[in-house]
Amino acid sequence: MVKHIVMWRLKEHAEGADKAANALRVRELLEGLRGRIPGLLALEVGLNFDRSSAAFDVVLYSEFEDERALAGYQSHPEHEVAAAFIGRVRSERVLVDYKSE
């Protein structure tokens, strides 16, 4: 199994909306991928309530059957739509991909 974790800091204002509205849209887009991507086993999106300077705004936790399934997810047209929106509203991104038994 492969676990894919991504965190984003969002811009205060982008795409005609504020950070809070964009965080909700990010969650909606990502959660809409459930059941639509082969090999995607689990997906959870969290919106951070901590406002410290160290905090990120949105986190994605997902599990895939294997590295091939993760690669398929990343190139899937519906994921590309979500990724394009996130790219326009984020200021920072960090990620970790790792194998788990």
C-alpha atoms as a printed R data frame, in Angstrom:
    type eleno elety resid chain resno       x      y       z
1   ATOM     1    CA   MET     A     1   0.000  0.000   0.000
2   ATOM     2    CA   VAL     A     2   1.099  3.559  -0.719
3   ATOM     3    CA   LYS     A     3   0.087  6.512   1.424
4   ATOM     4    CA   HIS     A     4  -0.025  9.979  -0.131
5   ATOM     5    CA   ILE     A     5  -0.242 12.981   2.195
6   ATOM     6    CA   VAL     A     6  -0.321 16.564   0.939
7   ATOM     7    CA   MET     A     7  -0.745 19.831   2.836
8   ATOM     8    CA   TRP     A     8  -1.435 23.260   1.364
9   ATOM     9    CA   ARG     A     9  -1.312 26.817   2.608
10  ATOM    10    CA   LEU     A    10  -3.851 28.834   0.693
11  ATOM    11    CA   LYS     A    11  -3.649 32.409  -0.516
12  ATOM    12    CA   GLU     A    12  -5.759 34.881   1.437
13  ATOM    13    CA   HIS     A    13  -7.706 35.640  -1.748
14  ATOM    14    CA   ALA     A    14  -7.693 33.842  -5.122
15  ATOM    15    CA   GLU     A    15 -10.082 32.909  -7.902
16  ATOM    16    CA   GLY     A    16 -12.552 35.535  -6.690
17  ATOM    17    CA   ALA     A    17 -12.924 33.975  -3.241
18  ATOM    18    CA   ASP     A    18 -11.374 34.132   0.203
19  ATOM    19    CA   LYS     A    19  -9.247 31.430   1.820
20  ATOM    20    CA   ALA     A    20 -12.152 29.804   3.665
21  ATOM    21    CA   ALA     A    21 -14.291 29.477   0.534
22  ATOM    22    CA   ASN     A    22 -11.372 28.106  -1.448
23  ATOM    23    CA   ALA     A    23 -10.605 25.561   1.281
24  ATOM    24    CA   LEU     A    24 -14.180 24.296   1.028
25  ATOM    25    CA   ARG     A    25 -13.871 24.080  -2.760
26  ATOM    26    CA   VAL     A    26 -10.586 22.148  -2.469
27  ATOM    27    CA   ARG     A    27 -12.276 19.679  -0.128
28  ATOM    28    CA   GLU     A    28 -15.267 19.330  -2.451
29  ATOM    29    CA   LEU     A    29 -13.075 18.688  -5.504
30  ATOM    30    CA   LEU     A    30 -10.879 16.131  -3.761
31  ATOM    31    CA   GLU     A    31 -13.714 14.299  -2.022
32  ATOM    32    CA   GLY     A    32 -15.446 14.079  -5.397
33  ATOM    33    CA   LEU     A    33 -12.663 11.743  -6.527
34  ATOM    34    CA   ARG     A    34 -13.790  8.944  -4.184
35  ATOM    35    CA   GLY     A    35 -14.872  5.890  -6.130
36  ATOM    36    CA   ARG     A    36 -13.724  7.396  -9.423
37  ATOM    37    CA   ILE     A    37 -10.005  6.563  -9.479
38  ATOM    38    CA   PRO     A    38  -8.856  2.946  -9.907
39  ATOM    39    CA   GLY     A    39  -6.652  1.818  -7.029
40  ATOM    40    CA   LEU     A    40  -7.669  4.672  -4.693
41  ATOM    41    CA   LEU     A    41  -8.533  2.887  -1.456
42  ATOM    42    CA   ALA     A    42  -9.139  5.769   0.957
43  ATOM    43    CA   LEU     A    43  -9.288  9.540   0.832
44  ATOM    44    CA   GLU     A    44  -9.767 12.059   3.621
45  ATOM    45    CA   VAL     A    45  -9.568 15.849   3.440
46  ATOM    46    CA   GLY     A    46  -9.186 17.956   6.569
47  ATOM    47    CA   LEU     A    47  -9.569 21.703   7.009
48  ATOM    48    CA   ASN     A    48  -7.327 23.072   9.735
49  ATOM    49    CA   PHE     A    49  -8.817 25.114  12.565
50  ATOM    50    CA   ASP     A    50  -5.423 26.060  14.077
51  ATOM    51    CA   ARG     A    51  -4.420 29.583  13.012
52  ATOM    52    CA   SER     A    52  -0.783 29.492  14.146
53  ATOM    53    CA   SER     A    53   1.893 30.580  11.698
54  ATOM    54    CA   ALA     A    54   3.143 26.976  11.467
55  ATOM    55    CA   ALA     A    55  -0.252 25.630  10.387
56  ATOM    56    CA   PHE     A    56  -1.267 24.622   6.882
57  ATOM    57    CA   ASP     A    57  -4.862 25.138   5.782
58  ATOM    58    CA   VAL     A    58  -5.838 21.880   4.073
59  ATOM    59    CA   VAL     A    59  -4.533 18.314   4.314
60  ATOM    60    CA   LEU     A    60  -5.160 15.346   2.043
61  ATOM    61    CA   TYR     A    61  -4.620 11.815   3.356
62  ATOM    62    CA   SER     A    62  -5.037  9.073   0.766
63  ATOM    63    CA   GLU     A    63  -4.184  5.415   0.323
64  ATOM    64    CA   PHE     A    64  -3.473  3.575  -2.928
65  ATOM    65    CA   GLU     A    65  -2.997 -0.062  -3.824
66  ATOM    66    CA   ASP     A    66   0.523  0.601  -5.103
67  ATOM    67    CA   GLU     A    67   2.772  3.149  -6.816
68  ATOM    68    CA   ARG     A    68   1.138  2.482 -10.177
69  ATOM    69    CA   ALA     A    69  -2.274  3.383  -8.742
70  ATOM    70    CA   LEU     A    70  -0.828  6.619  -7.321
71  ATOM    71    CA   ALA     A    71   0.652  7.488 -10.722
72  ATOM    72    CA   GLY     A    72  -2.723  6.788 -12.349
73  ATOM    73    CA   TYR     A    73  -4.424  9.068  -9.838
74  ATOM    74    CA   GLN     A    74  -2.004 11.881 -10.533
75  ATOM    75    CA   SER     A    75  -2.632 11.729 -14.279
76  ATOM    76    CA   HIS     A    76  -6.389 11.066 -14.061
77  ATOM    77    CA   PRO     A    77  -8.385 13.846 -15.791
78  ATOM    78    CA   GLU     A    78 -10.614 14.469 -12.776
79  ATOM    79    CA   HIS     A    79  -7.590 14.775 -10.487
80  ATOM    80    CA   GLU     A    80  -5.992 17.171 -12.958
81  ATOM    81    CA   VAL     A    81  -9.035 19.463 -12.660
82  ATOM    82    CA   ALA     A    82  -8.702 19.485  -8.858
83  ATOM    83    CA   ALA     A    83  -4.928 19.953  -9.036
84  ATOM    84    CA   ALA     A    84  -5.265 22.897 -11.427
85  ATOM    85    CA   PHE     A    85  -7.664 24.699  -9.081
86  ATOM    86    CA   ILE     A    86  -5.480 23.977  -6.058
87  ATOM    87    CA   GLY     A    87  -2.447 25.272  -7.937
88  ATOM    88    CA   ARG     A    88  -4.185 28.586  -8.466
89  ATOM    89    CA   VAL     A    89  -5.274 29.051  -4.835
90  ATOM    90    CA   ARG     A    90  -2.289 27.705  -2.904
91  ATOM    91    CA   SER     A    91   0.769 29.568  -1.733
92  ATOM    92    CA   GLU     A    92   2.679 26.524  -0.431
93  ATOM    93    CA   ARG     A    93   2.547 22.741  -0.797
94  ATOM    94    CA   VAL     A    94   4.313 19.912   1.011
95  ATOM    95    CA   LEU     A    95   3.875 16.201   0.488
96  ATOM    96    CA   VAL     A    96   4.960 12.773   1.603
97  ATOM    97    CA   ASP     A    97   4.497  9.529  -0.326
98  ATOM    98    CA   TYR     A    98   5.499  6.313   1.421
99  ATOM    99    CA   LYS     A    99   4.939  2.581   1.327
100 ATOM   100    CA   SER     A   100   3.134  0.887   4.164
101 ATOM   101    CA   GLU     A   101   2.659 -2.803   4.866
